[in-house]
């Protein structure tokens, strides 16, 4: 596998991880006990930290990319392992 392919896979895993981790650790103004700005939505986050979300996404994407590349090299799970019903591939 070429390094550009690994980089592209890492980027895809990073985007997936960032969206997946986005809602974790977010608190509203009501949960924190702060006063809301007039016109603010009740569900608006009070403590959104994009750098923390990005760092978590970097770590998770690195783990997922490593697992993907190792599976590619060693062939732990192949297409034949993902067929749960129907004809088998020989």
C-alpha positions as CSV (number, residue, x, y, z in Angstrom):
1,X,0.0,0.0,0.0
2,X,1.4,3.4,-1.0
3,X,1.8,6.2,1.6
4,X,-0.6,8.4,-0.3
5,X,-3.3,5.8,0.1
6,X,-2.6,5.5,3.8
7,X,-2.8,9.3,4.1
8,X,-6.2,9.4,2.3
9,X,-7.5,6.6,4.5
10,X,-6.3,8.5,7.6
11,X,-8.0,11.7,6.4
12,X,-11.3,9.8,5.9
13,X,-11.0,8.2,9.4
14,X,-10.2,11.7,10.8
15,X,-13.4,13.3,9.4
16,X,-15.5,10.3,10.5
17,X,-13.9,10.5,14.0
18,X,-14.4,14.3,14.3
19,X,-18.1,14.0,13.5
20,X,-18.5,11.0,15.7
21,X,-16.8,12.7,18.7
22,X,-18.4,16.1,18.3
23,X,-21.3,15.7,20.8
24,X,-19.2,14.2,23.6
25,X,-18.3,16.5,26.5
26,X,-20.6,19.3,25.4
27,X,-22.7,21.0,28.1
28,X,-25.5,23.6,27.7
29,X,-25.7,26.9,29.7
30,X,-28.4,25.4,31.8
31,X,-26.2,22.4,32.8
32,X,-23.3,24.6,33.7
33,X,-25.4,27.1,35.5
34,X,-24.6,30.1,33.3
35,X,-27.0,32.7,32.1
36,X,-28.1,32.5,28.4
37,X,-27.9,35.4,26.0
38,X,-31.3,36.6,24.9
39,X,-32.4,34.8,21.7
40,X,-30.0,31.9,22.3
41,X,-31.2,28.3,21.6
42,X,-31.7,26.1,24.7
43,X,-29.4,23.5,23.2
44,X,-26.5,25.8,22.3
45,X,-23.2,24.6,23.8
46,X,-21.5,26.7,26.5
47,X,-18.2,24.9,26.6
48,X,-17.4,23.9,23.0
49,X,-13.6,23.3,22.5
50,X,-12.8,22.5,18.9
51,X,-9.1,21.9,19.7
52,X,-10.0,19.1,22.1
53,X,-12.3,17.5,19.5
54,X,-9.6,17.7,16.9
55,X,-7.0,16.1,19.2
56,X,-9.4,13.3,20.1
57,X,-10.1,12.8,16.4
58,X,-6.4,12.7,15.6
59,X,-5.8,9.9,18.2
60,X,-8.9,7.9,17.1
61,X,-8.1,8.2,13.4
62,X,-4.5,7.1,14.0
63,X,-5.7,4.0,15.9
64,X,-8.3,3.2,13.2
65,X,-5.8,3.7,10.4
66,X,-3.2,1.5,12.1
67,X,-5.8,-1.2,12.5
68,X,-6.8,-0.9,8.8
69,X,-3.2,-1.0,7.5
70,X,-2.3,-4.0,9.7
71,X,-5.4,-5.8,8.5
72,X,-4.4,-5.0,4.9
73,X,-0.9,-6.4,5.5
74,X,-1.8,-9.5,7.5
75,X,-5.3,-10.2,6.1
76,X,-7.1,-10.9,9.4
77,X,-10.5,-10.1,8.0
78,X,-11.2,-10.6,4.3
79,X,-14.2,-10.3,2.0
80,X,-15.1,-13.9,2.6
81,X,-15.4,-13.2,6.3
82,X,-18.0,-10.5,5.8
83,X,-20.6,-12.7,4.0
84,X,-23.1,-13.7,6.6
85,X,-25.7,-15.3,4.3
86,X,-26.0,-16.4,0.7
87,X,-23.4,-18.0,-1.6
88,X,-19.8,-18.1,-0.4
89,X,-16.9,-16.8,-2.5
90,X,-14.4,-19.5,-3.3
